[in-house]
Amino acid sequence: MQQITFCINTSRNEFNHVKLLFESLQQNLSTLEHEIIVFVDSDNQGTTEWLLDQKQTFPNLKVLKNELSIPYGYQRNINEMFEFASNEIVSYLQSDMVICKNYDIEVLQHLNPNMILCSTRIEPPLHGNSGEKITYDFGLDPKGFNLEAFTKYAEEQKQEKITEYFFAPFTLYKDTWNSIGGHDTIFRRSREDSDILTRLVLNNTQIIQVWNAIVYHFTCTSSRGKDWYDPNNQESQNRVKLQQFADQIEMGKFFRKWGKFSHSVDKIKYYKISANILGQSPILSKFIIFESFFDKIYIEDESLIPSIQKEYDKQQTIANQLLNVSFKDWEEYGYIFNQLNVKERIHPLSESKGDILVEFNINLTDENYINNFFIHLQDIIDQNEIGEFEYGPFKISINKKEDKSKDKIFITNPTIKKEHLYKAY
């Protein structure tokens, strides 16, 4: 059997989930000789020490421990685990998952080079089912989880069926991941999955979901907290609301990168569109919404530029609050993430240039333009020929049309200083 490196990331308050996952690894892998890497991003329950004891059972277990006061985040630590992996094949599991019998055999059955293979989730009925998962309630808490009952049920649900969908857990050849640079660390709380799917598809990677490799997924433990589903837990509900705000911020980042949203196995086009924005003193919050749909923005009111950078920086505070990152720590360690830089995006109107220009007044008051124009702007450009035309209050000039989506396939993340690297055990 070809050896796999299983990569698992974990953080605060996830000890019981990790213990259950390891119980399933011990019982349901066909061999314990696979390499297992666990990245402990933060730890308040003795998870690291417990994992080190598991080396007696799992001979190729490696524990990577972040010793900074700021988490790497799962986008970054997945990249680090895949880089550290000794085997050609890497398989990512979230800490709140439980694997089925012979999970390693099942994922290898269909895996080929330049493919990302996603396993099928069984989840409790907390979310609507759109057909890509199986809904069955084995509980919301790892304590009391019946592993034997789950294993039996998962065997009954296995099918020799292949569909096309992308989510964790996933397995692929390490060089496929490296060929696009891994996760973009500009995404700190969500949408990194949609971004990497978009880039993989553009890189001609095959995306499949198999229905004979199955996991149970407790859902949203790392993003929303382990008790996020409890309406009577005020602390958890406050965290859920913060995560909802964070999701909006991450969606804005996705729009800035791709011009529209996509989580699909279909290739998308991307046109570099510049905005010429006339007028003075807008409502800054509204400006931040529609500026995200443009590659470059040229503004008449240059006094806004410092304020826009402050608004970009302020968007980090939600993620930092969710990740327990202090202002001081962000100032010292924030460099390890890609970040928005106003100097790369916002310029004086006098410097205006670009193959595609959209001109309008900054004081738009009709919210419908935000909902019905900006989110479709890439498609509007795609459907029109070179020339000038008007669309409501927008004057559009298409001087040249060139799909630039392939320029965004490979991502470069900042290099972490040697003294800030994780420790390997």
C-alpha positions in Angstrom: 0.0 0.0 0.0 1.2 3.5 -0.8 1.9 5.5 2.3 -0.2 8.5 3.2 0.6 11.5 5.4 -2.6 12.3 7.3 -2.6 16.0 8.4 -4.8 17.2 11.3 -4.9 20.7 12.8 -6.3 21.4 16.2 -6.7 24.4 18.6 -8.3 25.4 21.9 -11.1 23.4 23.4 -10.8 20.5 20.9 -9.1 17.8 23.1 -12.1 15.5 23.2 -12.6 15.7 19.4 -8.9 14.9 18.9 -9.1 11.9 21.2 -12.1 10.5 19.4 -10.5 11.1 16.0 -7.4 9.2 17.1 -9.6 6.3 18.4 -11.1 6.0 15.0 -7.6 6.2 13.3 -6.5 3.3 15.5 -9.5 1.2 14.9 -10.3 2.0 11.3 -7.0 2.5 9.4 -5.8 -0.7 7.7 -2.3 0.0 9.0 -0.8 2.3 11.7 2.3 2.8 9.6 1.0 5.9 7.8 2.6 9.2 8.8 0.3 11.4 10.9 1.0 15.0 11.4 -0.9 17.1 14.0 -0.5 20.8 14.0 -1.4 22.2 17.5 -2.1 25.8 16.8 -3.0 26.6 20.4 -3.7 24.4 23.4 -5.5 25.0 26.7 -6.3 21.3 27.5 -3.0 19.4 27.5 -3.6 18.2 23.9 0.1 18.4 23.0 1.2 16.1 25.9 -1.5 13.6 25.2 -0.5 13.5 21.5 3.1 12.9 22.4 2.0 9.8 24.4 0.2 8.5 21.3 3.6 8.0 19.6 3.6 4.6 21.4 0.7 3.5 19.2 1.3 5.5 16.1 5.0 5.0 15.2 5.1 7.8 12.6 3.2 10.4 14.5 4.7 14.0 14.3 3.4 16.8 16.5 4.0 20.4 15.3 3.5 23.0 18.0 3.0 26.7 17.4 4.6 28.4 20.3 3.6 31.9 19.3 0.9 33.9 21.1 -0.9 34.2 17.8 -2.4 31.2 15.9 -1.1 30.5 12.4 -4.7 29.8 11.5 -5.9 26.7 9.6 -5.1 28.2 6.2 -1.5 28.6 7.1 -1.0 25.5 9.2 -2.4 23.3 6.5 0.3 24.7 4.2 2.9 24.0 6.8 1.8 20.4 7.4 1.7 19.6 3.7 5.2 21.1 3.4 6.5 19.0 6.3 4.9 15.8 5.0 7.3 13.0 4.1 5.0 11.2 1.7 3.9 12.1 -1.8 0.2 11.7 -0.8 -1.3 14.0 1.8 -4.8 13.7 3.3 -6.3 16.5 5.4 -8.7 15.7 8.3 -10.3 18.3 10.6 -10.0 17.6 14.3 -13.8 17.2 14.6 -14.1 14.3 12.2 -14.2 10.5 12.7 -13.1 8.1 9.9 -14.8 5.0 8.6 -13.3 1.5 8.4 -10.4 1.2 5.9 -10.5 4.9 5.2 -6.9 4.8 3.9 -7.8 2.0 1.4 -10.9 3.8 0.2 -9.2 7.1 -0.5 -6.4 5.4 -2.4 -8.8 3.5 -4.5 -9.6 6.4 -6.8 -6.8 8.8 -6.3 -4.7 9.9 -9.3 -2.1 12.6 -9.9 -3.4 16.1 -10.5 -6.6 15.2 -8.6 -8.1 16.3 -5.4 -10.3 13.6 -3.8 -12.9 14.7 -1.3 -14.5 12.2 1.1 -18.2 12.2 2.0 -19.4 13.6 5.3 -22.1 12.3 7.6 -23.4 15.2 9.6 -26.0 15.8 12.3 -29.1 17.7 11.1 -27.7 21.2 11.8 -27.5 22.3 8.2 -29.7 21.8 5.2 -28.7 18.9 3.0 -28.0 19.9 -0.6 -27.1 16.4 -1.7 -23.4 16.3 -1.2 -23.5 14.7 2.3 -25.4 12.2 4.4 -27.5 13.5 7.3 -27.6 11.2 10.4 -27.4 12.2 14.0 -24.6 10.4 16.0 -24.5 13.3 18.4 -23.1 16.8 18.7 -20.5 16.0 21.4 -17.6 13.5 21.1 -18.3 12.4 24.6 -20.6 9.4 24.4 -20.1 9.0 20.6 -20.7 5.4 19.6 -17.8 4.6 17.3 -18.9 1.0 16.6 -22.4 2.2 15.6 -20.9 4.8 13.3 -18.5 2.4 11.7 -21.3 0.0 11.0 -23.6 2.7 9.6 -20.8 4.1 7.4 -20.2 0.6 6.0 -23.9 0.4 5.0 -23.7 3.9 3.4 -20.7 3.2 1.2 -21.3 3.4 -2.5 -19.1 3.1 -5.6 -20.3 6.5 -6.7 -18.3 9.5 -7.8 -19.6 13.1 -7.9 -18.0 16.5 -8.2 -17.8 18.6 -5.0 -15.1 20.1 -2.9 -14.9 20.3 0.9 -12.7 18.8 3.7 -11.7 16.1 4.2 -9.6 15.8 1.0 -6.6 13.8 -0.3 -4.2 14.7 -3.1 -0.6 14.4 -4.2 1.6 17.0 -2.4 2.9 18.4 -5.7 -0.6 19.3 -6.8 -1.0 21.5 -3.7 2.4 23.0 -4.2 1.8 23.8 -7.8 -0.7 26.5 -6.8 1.1 27.7 -3.6 -1.4 26.2 -1.2 -4.0 28.3 0.8 -3.9 32.1 0.4 -3.4 33.4 3.9 -5.3 36.6 3.2 -8.4 34.5 4.1 -8.3 34.1 7.9 -11.8 32.9 8.9 -13.5 31.4 5.7 -13.6 31.3 1.9 -10.1 29.9 1.6 -11.8 26.7 0.4 -13.7 28.4 -2.4 -10.5 30.3 -3.4 -8.3 27.2 -3.6 -11.1 25.3 -5.4 -11.2 28.1 -8.0 -7.4 28.0 -8.4 -7.2 24.2 -8.6 -9.9 24.1 -11.3 -8.1 26.8 -13.3 -5.0 24.7 -13.0 -6.8 21.8 -14.6 -7.0 19.7 -11.4 -9.7 17.1 -11.4 -12.1 17.5 -8.5 -14.0 14.4 -7.3 -16.1 13.3 -4.3 -16.1 9.6 -3.5 -18.8 7.9 -1.5 -16.9 5.0 -0.1 -14.6 7.1 2.0 -16.8 8.5 4.8 -16.3 10.6 7.9 -18.6 11.8 10.6 -18.3 15.6 11.0 -19.4 17.4 14.1 -19.4 20.6 12.0 -18.1 24.2 12.6 -16.1 23.3 15.7 -13.0 25.3 14.7 -14.8 28.3 13.3 -17.8 28.8 15.6 -16.7 27.0 18.7 -17.6 23.5 20.1 -21.1 24.6 21.4 -22.1 27.0 18.6 -25.4 25.2 18.0 -26.7 25.8 21.6 -29.1 28.7 21.6 -28.9 29.0 25.4 -25.1 29.4 25.5 -24.7 33.1 25.3 -21.0 33.0 24.9 -21.3 30.6 22.0 -24.0 32.7 20.3 -21.9 35.8 20.6 -19.1 34.0 18.9 -21.5 32.8 16.1 -22.4 36.5 15.5 -18.8 37.5 15.3 -18.1 34.7 12.8 -21.0 35.9 10.7 -19.4 39.4 10.5 -16.1 37.7 9.7 -17.7 35.7 6.9 -18.9 39.0 5.3 -15.3 40.4 5.5 -13.9 37.2 4.0 -16.5 37.4 1.2 -15.3 40.9 0.4 -11.8 39.6 0.1 -13.0 36.9 -2.3 -14.7 39.6 -4.4 -11.5 41.7 -4.5 -9.6 38.7 -5.8 -12.1 37.2 -8.2 -14.7 39.8 -8.9 -17.6 37.5 -8.1 -18.3 34.4 -5.9 -17.7 30.9 -7.1 -17.5 27.5 -5.4 -17.8 25.3 -8.5 -15.9 22.9 -10.6 -16.5 25.2 -13.6 -13.7 27.5 -14.7 -14.3 31.2 -14.2 -13.0 34.2 -16.1 -11.5 37.2 -14.5 -11.2 40.7 -16.1 -9.1 43.4 -14.5 -11.6 46.2 -14.1 -10.7 49.7 -12.9 -13.1 52.3 -11.3 -13.0 56.0 -11.9 -14.9 57.3 -8.9 -16.0 60.9 -8.9 -17.2 63.0 -6.0 -16.3 63.9 -2.5 -16.7 62.5 1.0 -18.7 59.3 0.7 -20.0 57.1 3.4 -16.8 55.0 3.8 -18.6 51.8 4.8 -20.5 51.8 1.5 -17.3 52.6 -0.4 -15.6 49.6 1.1 -18.5 47.4 -0.2 -18.3 48.4 -3.8 -14.6 48.9 -4.1 -14.1 45.2 -3.6 -15.4 44.5 -7.1 -12.5 46.4 -8.8 -8.9 45.6 -9.4 -7.8 49.3 -9.2 -9.7 52.3 -7.9 -9.0 55.9 -8.9 -10.7 58.4 -6.7 -11.3 62.2 -7.0 -11.2 62.6 -3.2 -7.6 61.7 -2.4 -8.0 62.5 1.3 -9.9 59.2 1.6 -6.9 57.1 0.9 -5.5 56.9 4.5 -9.0 56.3 5.8 -9.4 53.3 3.5 -6.2 51.7 4.8 -7.5 52.2 8.3 -10.7 50.4 7.2 -8.7 47.5 5.8 -6.8 47.2 9.0 -9.9 47.4 11.1 -11.3 44.4 9.3 -8.6 42.3 11.0 -10.1 43.0 14.4 -13.0 40.5 14.0 -10.6 37.7 13.1 -8.3 38.7 15.9 -11.1 38.7 18.4 -12.2 35.3 17.4 -8.6 34.0 17.6 -7.8 35.7 20.9 -5.1 37.9 19.2 -4.1 41.1 21.0 -3.3 44.3 19.2 0.4 44.0 20.3 0.6 40.4 19.0 -0.9 41.4 15.7 1.6 44.2 15.3 4.4 41.8 15.9 3.2 38.6 14.0 0.6 39.8 11.5 3.3 39.8 8.8 2.9 36.1 8.4 -0.4 36.7 6.6 -1.2 38.3 3.2 -3.0 41.6 3.8 -4.7 44.3 1.9 -2.5 47.3 1.0 -4.3 50.5 0.0 -1.2 51.5 -2.1 -1.8 48.6 -4.4 -5.4 49.3 -5.0 -6.4 53.0 -4.5 -4.9 55.8 -6.5 -5.6 59.5 -7.5 -8.1 60.0 -10.3 -5.3 61.8 -12.3 -3.5 58.5 -12.6 -6.4 56.6 -14.1 -5.6 53.8 -16.6 -6.8 50.4 -17.5 -8.1 48.2 -20.3 -11.6 48.3 -18.7 -12.9 51.4 -16.9 -16.1 52.0 -15.0 -16.9 55.6 -14.1 -19.5 56.7 -11.6 -20.2 59.0 -8.7 -19.2 57.9 -5.3 -22.4 59.0 -3.7 -24.6 56.3 -5.1 -27.6 55.9 -2.9 -29.5 53.1 -4.6 -28.6 49.8 -2.8 -29.9 47.9 -5.8 -26.8 48.9 -7.7 -24.7 47.2 -5.2 -26.8 44.0 -5.3 -27.6 43.9 -9.0 -24.7 45.6 -10.8 -21.5 45.1 -8.9 -21.9 41.4 -8.2 -22.6 40.8 -12.0 -19.9 43.2 -13.3 -17.5 40.5 -14.4 -20.4 38.8 -16.4 -21.5 42.2 -17.8 -18.0 42.8 -19.2 -17.8 39.2 -20.5 -21.1 39.6 -22.4 -20.2 43.0 -24.1 -17.8 43.8 -26.9 -15.0 46.4 -27.0 -16.5 49.9 -26.9 -18.3 52.3 -24.6 -21.8 52.0 -23.2 -23.8 53.1 -20.2 -25.5 50.9 -17.6 -27.7 53.1 -15.4 -25.4 55.7 -13.7 -22.3 53.8 -14.9 -20.2 54.7 -17.9 -18.3 51.6 -19.1 -15.3 51.7 -21.4 -13.9 48.4 -22.7 -10.7 49.1 -24.5 -9.3 45.6 -24.3 -10.7 42.2 -23.0 -8.3 39.7 -21.6 -9.1 36.9 -19.2 -6.5 37.2 -16.4 -7.8 34.3 -14.3 -4.7 32.2 -14.8 -2.5 34.9 -13.3 -4.2 34.2 -10.0 -3.6 30.5 -9.9 -0.3 30.6 -7.9 -0.3 32.4 -4.6 2.8 33.5 -2.6 2.5 33.8 1.1 4.9 35.7 3.4 8.0 33.8 4.7 7.9 33.2 8.4 11.0 34.3 10.3 13.0 31.3 11.6 12.5 32.3 15.2 8.7 32.2 14.7 8.5 28.8 13.2 6.6 26.0 14.9 8.5 23.3 16.9 8.4 19.7 15.7 8.2 16.8 18.2 
